[in-house]
Amino acid sequence: MSNNDNFDIELLKIDEIIILNALIENNTDLSHLESEKYYFDISYGFSPAISVNQKKIRVIFTCNIKLLTLTNEPIDIKGRFELAYFFELENLEKLVNLENTIEINSDLITSLANISYSTSRGIIYTRCQGTILKKLILPIISTKKLLDKLIPKENTNSSDS
């Protein structure tokens, strides 16, 4: 991968988005939540995979939601969402180096993180409408925080060599 190979976002295409899991559990007798008495504890992560030969990238976004009282007592209401994003990038081989470690163009990684998270925000918001979690909106967070979750600690997510 050379430093001269720049990522062009217009070459990135979303092939498919699949909702793998959209679970909302309400094990209480509550049908309405008073926002001044609780908060959402949201955790999320990304699971990327890449196939340079097929020019494909898959990103699975996982989000877990728990409700807590303001004194951190759990409320037995939770949600779990998993969304799979399938991207195609015609010049992927120019933006990835698979030699000793997996190196991916930073602009590509940033775009994948932002697209996956922002799209998930809208999907999850829509899925929660009409439920006990109707006020849930994933927060706006920095790209740096997204990248910390997207870039795997170990380089084991390549599906071809």
C-alpha positions, 0 to 999 in steps of 0.5 A, a space after each residue: 500500500 503506498 501513501 499515494 493511494 488515496 481513498 475516494 468515498 465515491 467508490 465505496 458502495 453499501 451492498 447490503 444492510 442486514 439486521 441480525 438481531 433487534 431484541 427489546 426485553 421489558 421484564 417489568 410492568 412499566 409501559 412508560 419511563 420518566 426520563 428524569 428517573 433513569 438513563 441508558 447504559 449503552 455499549 457498542 462494538 464493531 467486528 470487521 472483516 475484509 476480503 481483498 480478492 472479492 473487494 468486500 468489507 463486512 462490518 458488524 455493529 453490536 449495541 447493548 442497552 441497559 436501563 439504570 436508575 439515577 442511583 445505578 440500580 438496574 431496571 429489567 429493561 434492555 435491548 440488543 441490536 446487531 447490524 451487518 453492513 456489507 461494503 464493496 470498494 473497487 480499489 480495495 487492494 490499493 488501500 490494504 496491506 496484508 503483509 506482516 500486519 493488516 494495514 488499512 487506509 485510515 480514511 477508509 476506516 474512518 468512513 466505515 466507522 462513521 457510516 456504520 454507527 450513524 446508520 445504526 443510530 437511525 435504524 435503532 431509533 426507528 426500531 425502538 419507536 412504539 416500545 418502552 425504549 422509544 426515547 433511545 437515541 445513540 449519542 453523537 460520539 467522536 470519530 476517535 472513539 468509534 475508531 477505538 472500537 472498530 480497529 481490532 486489537 489483534 489482526 485476525 479479521 482478514 478472511 483471505 491472504 
